[in-house]
Amino acid sequence: MSIGHTLLGLLESGPRHGYDLKRAFDEKFGHDRPLHYGQVYSTMSRLLKNGLVQVDGIEAGGGPERKRYAITEAGITDVARWLATPEKPEPYLQSTLYTKVVLALLTHRDAADILDTQRSEHLRSMRILTDRKRKGDLADQLICDHALFHLEADLRWLELTAARLDKLREAVTR
């Protein structure tokens, strides 16, 4: 996820302080990985330097000055371009799990046991996500669906690989 573009997008509804941006980000996108304040302010500094935001006001208080940021026309254009650009699908061609299975076969270990253990871990994760989805709001449900669909694809791969272990063993130990 592009933190900079996400913060810019949040600014399109109006100027905000860094604290407000962090809170909005965490509420909408950071359920599992909230932003650190340092990350917000370093990103805002970079966006300011690149002309994508401007300081809309500075408020003095009991602590450090609070800058209020506003998106610029260049920032709006940048967000629009980013939103219109499709994300590159990640084919996972260098899978750690595949590497473990092949190394198990090469070292005469039980690759089926590795697949079974991984299957159990995937199912455990799916139960947790399903529970979160059941209790969550629409945003949580969509995020959980995305993760569940990926885990389902992984499970299909685990089953297929388990069914082909003998052929894979022959192919990698020649």
ABEGO torsion letter per residue (X at the ends): XBAAAAAAAAAAAEBBBAAAAAAAAAAAAAAABBBBAAAAAAAAAAAAAAGABBBAEBBBBABBBBBBBBBBAAAAAAAAAAAABBBBBBAGABBAAAAAAAAAAAAGBBAAAAAAAAAAAAAAAAAAAAAAAAABBAAAAAAAAAAAAAAAAAAAAAAAAAAAAAAAAAAAAX
